């Protein structure tokens, strides 16, 4: 599929990595939640009290950011969305937000 469409620099260096970051946050949801919970409970001292949670979150995210398989999955998903946009003229966000006609 990737041979069918030429990706621009901004797509490979900005847009696909953005998808990768979003997926990594989903995959690290437990660590994101633990860090957020710690920050809420620690207030001003969160920098000192949440080091362990912050380190665990960074480690989890970094593993996924550097995963070539996950990058390729995001790239293929991006290409699929781009081809669908070229075919329909409707952005992916708009397609996902459509409500059923029978409401």
N, C-alpha and C positions, 0 to 999 in steps of 0.2 A: 504494500500500500504506500509506503514512504517514497517509492520510486515514481509514483503517479503525480506527486505534487512537490514542487520546490519550496522549501521553507526559507523565509527571510531571516536575517540575522536577529532581528527583534523577537521573532517567534522562538528560535532555538535558545537565545540567551536571556529572554525576559519572560515571555508568555508561558512557555513550557515549564521553566523552573518555578513560575508562580503556581502552576497546577501541582507540581511536585511538592512545593511547600504546603499547599492545602491538604494534599493526601497524607503527607508526613504528620501534620497536626492531627488528622483523623486517626492515623495508626498509633500515635502517641497520646491519644485522648486521656488515658488514665494519668499519665505524667503531667499533662497540661492541667487537668483538674486538680491534682495534688498541689502543683505549684500555685495555681490561682487560689485554692483554699488556704494555703499557708500565707500567701500575701494578704488575704482579707483578714486573717486572724492576727497577723503580726504588725499591721499598721506601718508606722514610720520605721520600725526595726526590721522590715522584711529583707533588706539587703543582707543582714547578718543572720537572721533566723532561718531563711529559706535557701541557704546555699546548697544543701543536699538535694532538695527538690529541683532547684535550678540546674544543678549539674546533671541530674538524672534526665531532665527534660532535654537539655542541650545534647547529651549523649544519644538519646533516642532519635532526636531530629537529625543529627549529623549522620547517623547510620543510614537513615532513609534518604537524605540529601545525596549521599554518595553511592546509592544503590543504582547500578546501571540498568538493571531489570526494571525497576520502578520508573526510571527516567524514560525508558523505551515504552513502557505502558502509557505514561503520560503523553509522550510524543504521538503514539498511535491514536490515543483518544482525541488529542488536539487535531490531528489530521482528519479524523472522522468528522469532528464538529465543523472543521473548516470546509470540507467537501460538502457537508450537508448545508452549510450556509451558502456556498456557491450555487448549490442546486436550488435552494428554496428562497434565499434572500432574507431568511429569518435567523437572527442570532440565537445561539443555544439557550441563553437565559430566557428569551422570549418564548421559545418552544417549551421550556420546562415550566413556565408560569401559566400556560394556557389552562383555562378551566373547561370542564366538560360542557358541551352545548346543551345538555339536558337539565341544567340547574334551574 
